[in-house]
Amino acid sequence: MRVAFLANSFHLNMTKSSDFFIELLRKAFGDVHVIPFKEAWAVIPKSKWDLLVVWMDLVPPKELEAFGVPRVVLVPMSDYSPHEREYWIRYKQFKIFSFSTTFLRELQSWGLNVFGLHYYPPPRSGLQEIDHQGLRGFFWPRTQEVGWSTIRKLIGNSRFESFHLHWTRELNPDLTDLPSADDQAGFSIQTSSWFKSQADYSESVRQANVYFAPRRTEGIGMSFLEALSWGLCVVAPDAPTMNEYIVNGENGLLYDPDNPVPLEFSQHQALAHAALERCIRGRSEWDAAFDGIKTFLETSHGRSIMRAHPIIRAKRRGYAALRAIYRVMKRILSYAALTSPDLFGAKNSAFGEKR
């Protein structure tokens, strides 16, 4: 099968959050053509495709049909998706893959063709076991909804020996809910703003033993899943997808994000070990489901009625052509400015002027 994978450039190049699914597609079907959304109409109409997988972004149904691919599978994230029947019934002609069982049941209740499964990262062999002596926290604030004030309420009077606060100012410049000077001193808070590699990030997180999930809801939740699989005690809002993986007091700690109160951390080591064991079983379940996932992806949708939408197709291809011309002209002008500065206003320029 010829497979096209359509995703946002940020996820493809920065977060790499879709890499595991691209690898699954390659294992199932061989070569997979990965296409950023901005290049979709310049690439997809030029070839014949058997399967189009659309990651996260919600492309309008008519535009999906206009691509002309016989099998289309959407992979939306519940935290970035509307939760309204009227919205989703427009997508009945497509299949959907969901990483959230809560979202799965919702979509199925509206009559959509959905395959759902929890993802678990592979067990990390060779990693040093987490040190659970004392309490050491890690928190990477991403949104205004979960900030330091929430974490401070959850900690209560528990004594944390240290705390690592990772704040990516470039990505989250507007965050203001950060520790006071007293909290910075009282909890020996260390800060970082960027890691050079995934290995550096992993090493920093694993110096802690309690991981505070960064968002109120998640589509998959790669960051907290990694923390579970590394053997940390994860603290998270009682909301999908976190409460689909974590049972409060059994393999982690959940809290009400609308009313955060002090938590009991005395069993953090036992909770972390239980979470790690669940991750190992979960990974086995994910691997065992490979044939079922492949069958779902490659099987045609029985109710699919794809329409041509020639006007949409012509417009989108026209925009793609203009975009290509713009990029070519931009490169030509940039090259000319570097190699022939006199053409752009230098002394004795082609325009007869001096700077």
FENBELNOR-V302245 format. One record per residue. N is the residue number from 1. D_LAST is the distance of its C-alpha to the last C-alpha in whole Angstrom. Layout:
n: {N;N}
d_last: {D_LAST;D_LAST}
This chain:
n: {1;2;3;4;5;6;7;8;9;10;11;12;13;14;15;16;17;18;19;20;21;22;23;24;25;26;27;28;29;30;31;32;33;34;35;36;37;38;39;40;41;42;43;44;45;46;47;48;49;50;51;52;53;54;55;56;57;58;59;60;61;62;63;64;65;66;67;68;69;70;71;72;73;74;75;76;77;78;79;80;81;82;83;84;85;86;87;88;89;90;91;92;93;94;95;96;97;98;99;100;101;102;103;104;105;106;107;108;109;110;111;112;113;114;115;116;117;118;119;120;121;122;123;124;125;126;127;128;129;130;131;132;133;134;135;136;137;138;139;140;141;142;143;144;145;146;147;148;149;150;151;152;153;154;155;156;157;158;159;160;161;162;163;164;165;166;167;168;169;170;171;172;173;174;175;176;177;178;179;180;181;182;183;184;185;186;187;188;189;190;191;192;193;194;195;196;197;198;199;200;201;202;203;204;205;206;207;208;209;210;211;212;213;214;215;216;217;218;219;220;221;222;223;224;225;226;227;228;229;230;231;232;233;234;235;236;237;238;239;240;241;242;243;244;245;246;247;248;249;250;251;252;253;254;255;256;257;258;259;260;261;262;263;264;265;266;267;268;269;270;271;272;273;274;275;276;277;278;279;280;281;282;283;284;285;286;287;288;289;290;291;292;293;294;295;296;297;298;299;300;301;302;303;304;305;306;307;308;309;310;311;312;313;314;315;316;317;318;319;320;321;322;323;324;325;326;327;328;329;330;331;332;333;334;335;336;337;338;339;340;341;342;343;344;345;346;347;348;349;350;351;352;353;354;355}
d_last: {59;55;54;51;50;47;45;43;40;40;44;43;41;41;44;46;49;50;50;54;55;52;55;58;57;56;59;61;59;57;54;52;48;46;44;41;42;38;39;43;43;41;43;47;47;47;50;53;54;57;56;53;53;51;50;50;48;50;49;50;54;53;50;52;54;51;50;54;55;59;59;57;57;55;55;54;54;56;54;51;54;55;59;60;63;61;58;59;62;59;59;62;62;60;61;60;60;60;60;61;65;65;62;64;67;65;64;67;69;67;68;65;65;64;65;64;64;63;61;61;59;61;63;61;63;63;61;63;65;64;65;67;68;67;64;60;58;55;53;50;49;47;48;49;52;53;52;53;56;57;58;59;62;63;63;65;67;67;66;63;62;58;56;53;50;47;44;41;39;36;39;41;39;41;44;46;49;49;51;52;52;56;56;53;56;59;58;56;53;51;47;45;42;42;43;42;45;48;50;49;49;53;53;52;54;57;57;59;62;61;58;57;56;53;53;56;56;55;55;56;55;54;53;57;59;57;58;62;62;61;64;62;64;62;62;61;61;64;62;61;60;61;65;65;65;66;70;70;72;73;69;67;66;65;65;64;61;62;64;63;66;67;68;70;69;72;72;69;70;72;70;67;70;71;67;67;70;69;66;68;70;67;65;69;69;65;66;69;68;66;68;68;64;64;67;65;62;63;66;65;65;68;67;64;63;59;58;55;53;51;49;48;47;45;43;42;42;39;37;38;36;33;33;33;30;28;28;28;25;23;24;23;19;19;20;18;15;17;18;15;11;10;12;10;6;6;6;9;9;12;11;10;7;4;0}
